[in-house]
């Protein structure tokens, strides 16, 4: 039994509700406090239309975050996902797990 393997965290998906665009940045800033020292780095799944904002696009792309396509149905309403983007989403999540990342999902509402 190798004790080093006991310190390697298992892949996980973090789900946190959010109400503003700043929530993802607050979550990442407080990451060590929320998830502890022994953790995997995290990649966030985000709504692809957020790339319409050039600053958000640069930050999310540079962070290696994972986009998902969906229709803009307004705040607080159910989203209609573009299911054609799910295959790429699932492949990206699987690769992130292989690369040593956790996944963060922040549904709105």
C-alpha positions, 0 to 999 in steps of 0.5 A: 500500500503506497501512502503517497496515493492516499494524498492524491485527491480524486477528481470531483465536480464542484457545483455552486449556485451564483447570481452574478458574473463576479461569482466565478472570480470570487470562487477562484480567489477563495479556492484554497480556503473553500477546498483546502490545500490538497486539491486539484486545479479547477476548470469552470464550465461557462456559457459560450456567449460570455465570450461576446465580452472581450475581457471575459473571453480572454480570461476564460480562454487563458484559464482553460475554462470549458464552454457550453452553448445554450440560448439566452432565456433571461435571468432566472429562467430555464436555459435551453442547451444546445445539445450538439455541444454536449459531446465536445463538453463531455470530451473536454471534461474527461480530458480535464480529469485526465489532466488532473483538474476538477470541474466547476459548474455554476448554474445561475439562479 
